[in-house]
Amino acid sequence: MLVLGILLWAITHLFVALKVDARQQLIEKIGLNPYKGLFSLTLVLALVLIVMGWKAMPHDMLYVPPAGMRHLTLSLMPIAVILFISARAPTDIKQIIRHPQLTGVKLWAVAHLLSNGETRAVILFGGMLAWAVLEVIFINRRDGAWNKPARVGPLKTTIAAVVGLVVTVLLVFGHRLFTGVPIISAGL
């Protein structure tokens, strides 16, 4: 189920990047809102399969991460979340990084691969990393030259960064709730 969920997630997103004409024909045939609904439902199904697959897989280890990698992961995650949020927020990060959201996904995946050697983690984070790399390649090929957006200034960039840090804190403390894997012990 985990692999099926990742494949469904990747194919659904890659369809938009690779099949522009087919996507437009589908929108013309069923309408924009039904297309958006179908797209969203497909992604929800993919996420459900990913979560169910994650929970169903055994906790077999492929490798034992080197000491200290957990701390590196915790250090990289605020950057990944800030990048992820920067894709939809007005920020000057888009002056430096063409695809901040996908860059955030790649950093999230790499950070988790550094600190988790379970088979299911390698499948999930490796699969999402592969998808994000392909997505960037295909979007760049589809869209051509990068036209950087207008600068928005340090205030808006700082606000996006602060929001990213707040979301990171929420993710750290809620990690056990939505993944079953605690990051912070109850004694803290």
Secondary structure, DSSP 4 states (H G I P E B T S, - for coil): -HHHHHHHHHHHHHHHHH-HHHHHHHHHHH-HHHHHHHHHHHHHHHHHHHHHHHHHS---BS-PPPTTHHHHHHHHHHHHHHHHHHTTS--GGGGT-S-HHHHHHHHHHHHHHHH--BHHHHHHHHHHHHHHHHHHHHHHHHH-S--PPPP--HHHHHHHHHHHHHHHHHHHHHHHHHHS--SS-TT-
